[in-house]
Amino acid sequence: MQQPPQIPSNPYAAPQAVVADLPDAGQLELAGLGMRLAGAIVDALILGLLLIPVLFASGYIQLVMSGQQPGFAWQVGIGVAGFICFLVVNGYLLNKSGQTVGKKLLGMRIVDLNGNKPDFFRLAGLRYGVGQLIALVPIINMVYWLVDVLFIFREDRRCIHDLIAGTQVVTV
């Protein structure tokens, strides 16, 4: 009996393996408005608890309580201290799983538009860092934060910081 001729495999062909551990971006469920709000509140409370001692120790609270307007250098310093505290609390989780403490507690994570965990620079620098820089600009900061929050009512539930970083928040 004659065996059929063997057809050599094409080494240039695309792989045929099925990757089952990556979710299809269309299967991801966007996190709800209430969940995202609750996660942001949890993150803000944790950050606030860490920053209050820093504000007292630096003399910032005493300056404000005496009726003086903190100068630009104070604002930059407090902004940098706040961002460092944010990264100390959330940096490991952001790098490992695309989550902050609030998002982890409430079952959410940040993903790119393909459903993958974004790299740390995209999360820390673009998603959070750009907003911190804008917070230093008077008046523009208020407009930015208001518009940023209102963008969550769009169909894709992506705020401006999500658009800047190319991210979305989904349920785990």
N, C-alpha and C positions, 0 to 999 in steps of 0.2 A: 504494500500500500504506500502510495506516494504522499508525502506531507506537503501541505500548501507552502509556497515560498514565504519566507519570513520577510516582512516589510520592516526595514530599519526605522527606528524612531527618529524623529526630527529633533536634533538638539536645539534648534532655534524656535521651536513651537512654544506657545505660552503654557505654563503649568496647568494641569488639569485637576489638581487637588481642590477639594472643597474645604474652605476655612469656616468652621462652624462657630468659632468663639467670637467673631466680630459681628455685632448686630448690624442689620441693614439700617441705614440712616432713616429710611421711611418707617421703620418699626419703632423708633424711639418715641416715647411719649413726652411731650413738653411739660415741664413743671408748671403747676397752676399758679395763678396770681397770689392766692393766699399763702401757698407754701413758700413762694419766693419772698414774700413780705415777712413771714415768720422767720425764715432763715436769715434775712438781713437784720431783723431785730435781735436775734440771738447773737449774731456776729458783732453788732454794734454794742450790745450790753457787755460782752466779753472784752471788747476793745476799750470801752469806757472804763471798766473796772481796772484795767491795766494803765490807762492813761491818767486817771485822776491823781495817783501818787506822783507821776512824772510832772504833771502840771503844778502840783503843790511844791514839790522839791525844786523846780526850776524858778519859782517865784511868779509864774504866769498868773495863777489865780489871785495872788495878792495884788499884782499890778492891775488886773481888771477890776477887782473889788474896790480898789482905791479910786476908781473912776478914770484911770488913764487908758488911752488907746494904745494897745501894743503895736509896735512898729513892724515894718515888713520883715525885718530879720527875725523877730519873735515868731511871726506867722510861718515863715519858712522853717524855722527850727521845730516848731510844734508839728508842722506838717510832716517833716522828715521823721520825727520821733513817732508819730502816729503810724506812718507807713512801715517803719522798722518793727513796731509792736505788732502790726497786722501780719507781717512776714514771719515774725517769731512764732505767733500763734498758729498761723495757717500755712506757712511755707511748705512744711513737710507734706501735709495733706494735699495741697495744690499740686506739688510735684509728683506725688505718688498716685493720686486718684482723681485729680481735678475737682477737689472739694474743699470748702472751708468747713470749720467746725459746725456752723449752722446748717449748711447743706448736708453734711454727713448725718447729723442728728435727725434731719427731716427727710432723708432718703432722696437727695438730689445730687447731681454732679454736673460739671461743666464739660462740654464736649465741643469739638469742632463741627463743621457742617457735615462731615462724613461719619460722625458718631465716635470719633477717636478722641483720646485725651490729648489736649493741646500741650505743647511744650511749656516749660516753666516761664520762659521769657514772654511768651504770648499772654500767659495768665497774669503774671506779676507786672510786667512792663506795660503791655497794651491794655489789658482789661482793667487793671486797677491803677497802675502808675500814671497813665494819661489823665485820669480823673483827678488824681492828687495834684498834678501840675496845674490843671485848670482851676482847682480850688484856690490857688494862690492869686488868681486874677479877680479883683473886686468886680462886682456886678455880673460879669460874665459867668462867674462860678454859680451864682444863683439861677441864672437862666439855663445854664448847662444841666444842673442837677434836676431842675423842674422838667425840662424837656426829656432828659434821660429817663426819668421815672415814668413819664407819660407814654413813652414809646412801648412800654410793656403791654399796652392795650391794642397793639397791632396784632394782626392775625398770627404772625410767627413768634410773638411774645419776646422779641429781641429788643433790648434797650440799646441806647447809643453805644455804651461800653461793650456790648456784645457785637455790634456792627463793626466797631473799631478793631476788635480782636478776632473777628470771624468765629464767634462762639455762640452757643445756645445752652440753656439749662434744661436738663431732662431729669425724669425720675429714674431711680436705680431699679 
